[in-house]
Amino acid sequence: MPQTIEVGAEIAFRETESREAELRSLIRDFLVIGEQTPEDIAAFIEDLTPRGFDVSHSIVNEYILNMIQEMAERREKEHEAQSLLPGSWRERQSIRRFEEERTGLLDSLEEVLITSRGDIPGARMAFEKVARDAGLDLELPSISGRIHGLFDLQISLNDMEMDVDPIAARRDRAIRLLLRRVEEIDNVAQSTLVRMEQQIEALERIVETVIRRNDGKFTSLEHSLMIRFLERRGWDANHPEVRPRIIAAAGVLAVEMGYISEAEMPTLPGQIALDPERVSDVVETLNDVLESFGKRPARTIEELDEMESEEIDEAESARRTLDSADAILDRLRQLGEEAN
């Protein structure tokens, strides 16, 4: 019996299919990181929403998961092809053509990255077009691997330049959290977050002041102090879409300035639910690819079960601390509502 697909799901699926090139570019950027866990995959799919992908349907999620597996296997073939001699006349001529065009490609890549204004997936697609226009056959793994290798190398060099300026790097990371999925929220919240982006240096000073005045702590109590201070300065900081983003961004700044650890850093909650077995299949594929690259894959469930008892106790303690912080924060909100 043929499977029935809801109209909304079918429309979302067709729209996702029509944007295959863009999705492949996004997945390439995701795979460059080198280590993917089920949480990473769920977060990646969730982050497709601001780009206009409707990931609320299982058929769309399955399509994306299949493409992640396919692209991981494609990257493995590209990696292998770099160390092998050309297997055909077509491949040999294509590699020769690539070497002839290398200088021009690098010049074009610089222009592409400048005009992309930080849209890395868009820049990747634009660079692929430059390569095709130069007569390069991107269907060959040996050529597509070289093209994307040039692109990834340039991005890494740009990131290294950013790392030289740690202040700019931490502010950039905080801004990305502030503006995460900003297209989905109302205009009032958007306006507040855009203003906060422009005042990121002021937020940094506030975070530092709050933490230093509270013995280096950044718990839910300090979060509330910071939000209250911002409200007194005229910011709509307690807006339900603004507050978690500000706290998450403040957490990044606190970590990067050395006041708290990564484990203490508040994060934005994820909202995408995926089939655990299906995600495990994808993670297994990604780990196989990582091993072929000579890299250590992400931990498996079995490895996590073998953690030392003190590590497990520490994780449980952190979880309880977060639960306690959430309870305190809820109580503070109730008190604020009663006072109003």
C-alpha positions in Angstrom: 0.0 0.0 0.0 1.5 3.4 -1.0 2.5 5.7 1.8 0.2 8.8 2.1 2.0 12.1 2.5 0.3 15.2 3.9 0.0 18.1 1.6 2.1 20.4 3.8 4.8 17.8 4.1 4.9 17.2 0.4 5.2 20.9 -0.3 8.1 21.2 2.2 9.8 18.1 0.6 9.5 19.5 -2.9 10.9 22.9 -1.8 13.8 21.2 -0.1 14.5 19.1 -3.2 14.5 22.3 -5.3 17.3 23.7 -3.1 19.5 20.7 -3.3 22.6 22.6 -4.3 22.3 25.0 -1.4 21.6 22.1 1.0 24.7 20.2 -0.2 26.8 23.4 0.4 25.5 23.7 3.9 26.2 20.0 4.6 29.8 20.4 3.4 30.4 23.2 5.9 28.9 21.0 8.6 31.2 18.1 7.7 34.3 20.3 7.7 34.1 20.4 11.5 35.3 16.8 11.6 33.2 15.4 14.5 29.5 14.9 14.5 27.3 13.6 17.3 23.5 13.0 17.3 23.2 16.4 19.1 25.3 18.1 16.4 23.2 16.6 13.6 19.9 17.7 15.3 21.3 21.2 15.9 22.4 21.4 12.2 19.0 20.4 11.0 17.3 22.9 13.4 19.6 25.7 12.1 18.3 25.1 8.6 15.0 26.8 9.6 16.2 30.4 9.5 17.3 29.7 5.9 13.8 28.8 4.9 13.8 25.0 5.1 10.7 23.5 6.7 12.2 20.8 8.9 9.1 20.1 10.9 8.2 17.0 8.7 9.8 13.6 9.1 10.1 13.1 5.3 12.2 16.3 5.1 14.4 15.2 8.0 14.9 11.8 6.4 15.9 13.4 3.1 18.4 15.6 4.9 19.9 12.7 6.9 20.3 10.7 3.6 22.1 13.6 2.0 24.4 14.0 5.0 25.4 10.3 4.6 25.8 10.7 0.9 28.0 13.8 1.3 30.1 12.2 3.9 30.8 9.3 1.6 31.5 11.7 -1.3 34.1 13.5 0.9 35.7 10.2 1.6 36.0 9.5 -2.1 37.4 13.0 -2.7 40.0 12.5 0.1 41.1 9.1 -1.4 41.3 10.6 -4.9 43.9 13.2 -3.8 46.5 10.4 -3.2 45.7 8.3 -6.3 47.0 8.6 -9.9 44.3 9.6 -12.5 42.2 6.6 -13.3 41.1 7.7 -16.8 42.1 10.1 -19.6 39.1 12.3 -18.6 40.4 12.6 -15.0 44.0 13.2 -16.1 42.9 16.1 -18.4 40.6 17.5 -15.8 43.4 17.6 -13.2 45.7 19.3 -15.7 43.0 21.9 -16.4 42.6 22.5 -12.7 46.3 23.2 -12.3 46.2 25.6 -15.2 43.3 27.5 -13.6 44.5 27.4 -9.9 45.8 31.0 -9.8 42.7 32.4 -11.4 40.5 30.3 -9.0 42.3 31.7 -6.0 41.9 35.2 -7.2 38.2 34.6 -7.8 37.8 33.0 -4.4 39.0 36.1 -2.6 36.4 38.1 -4.5 33.7 35.6 -3.8 34.4 35.6 0.0 34.4 39.4 0.1 31.0 39.8 -1.7 29.4 36.9 0.3 29.6 39.1 3.5 30.0 36.1 5.7 27.5 33.7 4.0 29.9 30.8 3.7 27.5 28.3 2.1 26.5 30.9 -0.4 30.1 31.6 -1.1 30.8 27.9 -1.6 28.0 27.6 -4.2 29.4 30.7 -6.0 32.9 29.3 -6.0 31.5 26.0 -7.5 30.0 28.1 -10.3 33.3 29.8 -10.9 34.9 26.4 -11.2 32.3 25.1 -13.6 32.5 28.3 -15.7 36.3 27.6 -15.9 35.5 24.3 -17.6 36.2 22.1 -14.6 34.3 18.8 -14.2 33.0 18.8 -10.6 31.4 15.4 -11.1 34.9 13.9 -10.6 35.8 13.4 -6.9 39.4 14.3 -7.7 38.3 17.7 -9.1 35.5 18.5 -6.6 37.9 17.5 -3.8 40.5 19.9 -5.0 38.0 22.8 -5.5 36.5 22.4 -2.0 40.0 21.9 -0.6 41.0 25.3 -1.9 37.8 26.8 -0.4 38.2 25.1 3.0 41.9 26.2 3.2 41.0 29.8 2.5 38.2 29.7 5.2 40.7 28.2 7.7 43.2 30.9 6.9 40.5 33.5 7.5 39.6 31.9 10.8 43.2 31.9 11.9 43.3 35.6 11.2 40.2 36.0 13.4 42.0 33.9 16.2 44.8 36.4 16.2 42.3 38.9 17.6 40.6 37.0 20.4 38.4 40.0 21.3 36.8 40.1 17.8 36.5 36.3 17.8 34.6 36.0 21.1 32.3 38.9 20.1 31.6 37.3 16.8 30.7 34.0 18.5 28.4 35.9 20.9 26.7 37.7 18.0 26.0 34.5 16.2 24.1 33.3 19.2 22.2 36.6 19.6 21.0 36.4 16.0 20.3 32.7 15.8 17.0 32.0 14.1 16.2 35.7 14.4 14.0 35.6 11.3 11.4 33.5 13.3 10.7 36.1 16.0 8.6 39.2 16.2 9.8 42.6 15.1 10.2 44.0 18.6 12.6 41.2 19.6 14.4 41.4 16.3 15.0 45.2 16.8 16.3 44.6 20.4 18.7 41.9 19.2 20.0 44.0 16.3 20.6 46.9 18.7 22.4 44.5 21.1 24.6 43.3 18.2 25.6 46.9 17.6 26.3 47.3 21.4 28.1 44.0 21.9 31.1 45.8 23.6 28.7 47.2 26.2 27.2 43.8 26.8 30.7 42.4 27.3 31.4 45.1 30.0 28.1 44.4 31.8 28.9 40.6 31.8 32.3 41.2 33.3 31.0 43.6 35.9 28.2 41.3 37.0 30.6 38.3 37.3 33.4 40.1 39.1 30.9 41.6 41.7 29.5 38.1 42.4 32.7 36.2 43.1 33.2 34.9 39.6 29.8 33.2 39.4 27.4 33.2 36.5 24.4 31.3 37.7 20.7 32.0 37.2 20.9 34.7 39.9 23.6 36.5 37.9 21.5 36.1 34.8 18.6 37.8 36.4 20.8 40.6 37.7 22.1 41.2 34.2 18.6 41.2 32.6 17.3 43.6 35.3 20.3 45.9 34.7 19.6 45.9 30.9 15.9 46.6 31.5 16.8 49.6 33.6 18.9 50.9 30.8 15.9 50.8 28.5 16.4 47.4 26.8 13.5 44.9 26.4 15.8 42.2 27.7 13.1 40.1 29.4 11.3 39.4 26.2 10.8 35.6 25.9 12.7 35.5 22.6 15.4 38.0 23.7 16.3 36.8 27.2 17.6 33.3 26.4 19.7 34.7 23.5 21.3 37.4 25.6 22.1 34.9 28.4 23.6 32.4 25.9 25.7 35.2 24.3 26.7 36.4 27.7 27.8 32.9 28.6 30.1 32.8 25.5 31.7 36.1 26.5 32.2 34.8 30.1 33.8 31.6 28.9 36.1 33.4 26.4 37.2 35.9 29.0 38.1 33.1 31.3 35.5 33.6 34.1 33.6 30.4 33.7 34.1 27.0 32.1 32.4 25.5 29.1 30.4 23.3 31.4 28.9 26.3 33.1 28.0 28.1 30.0 24.3 28.6 29.4 23.0 27.4 26.0 20.0 27.9 23.8 17.6 24.9 24.0 17.2 22.7 20.9 13.8 22.0 19.5 14.2 19.4 16.7 13.4 15.8 17.5 14.9 13.1 15.3 14.6 9.4 15.1 17.5 8.2 17.4 18.1 5.0 15.4 18.2 7.0 12.1 20.6 9.5 13.6 22.8 6.7 15.0 23.1 5.3 11.4 24.3 8.7 10.2 26.8 9.2 13.0 28.2 5.7 12.3 28.7 6.7 8.7 30.4 9.9 9.7 32.6 8.1 12.2 33.7 5.6 9.5 34.6 8.6 7.3 36.6 10.2 10.1 38.5 7.0 10.7 39.4 6.8 7.0 40.8 10.4 7.4 42.9 9.2 10.4 40.9 11.2 12.9 39.3 10.0 16.2 35.5 9.6 15.8 33.0 10.9 18.3 32.3 8.7 21.4 29.8 5.9 21.1 27.2 5.0 23.7 29.4 2.1 24.8 32.4 4.4 25.4 30.3 6.8 27.4 29.2 3.9 29.6 32.8 3.2 30.4 33.5 6.7 31.7 35.2 6.8 35.1 32.8 7.0 38.0 34.0 10.5 39.1 33.4 11.8 35.6 29.8 10.5 35.7 29.4 12.0 39.2 30.6 15.3 37.8 28.2 15.2 34.9 25.3 14.4 37.3 26.3 17.2 39.6 26.4 19.6 36.6 22.9 18.4 35.6 21.5 18.9 39.1 23.1 22.4 39.3 21.4 23.3 36.0 18.0 21.9 37.2 18.4 23.9 40.5 19.2 27.1 38.5 16.2 26.6 36.3 14.0 26.3 39.5 15.5 29.5 41.0 14.9 31.3 37.7 11.3 30.2 37.5 10.8 31.4 41.1 12.3 34.8 40.3 9.9 35.1 37.3 7.0 34.3 39.5 8.0 36.9 42.1 8.4 39.4 39.3 4.9 38.7 38.0 3.5 39.0 41.6 5.2 42.3 42.1 3.7 43.7 38.9 
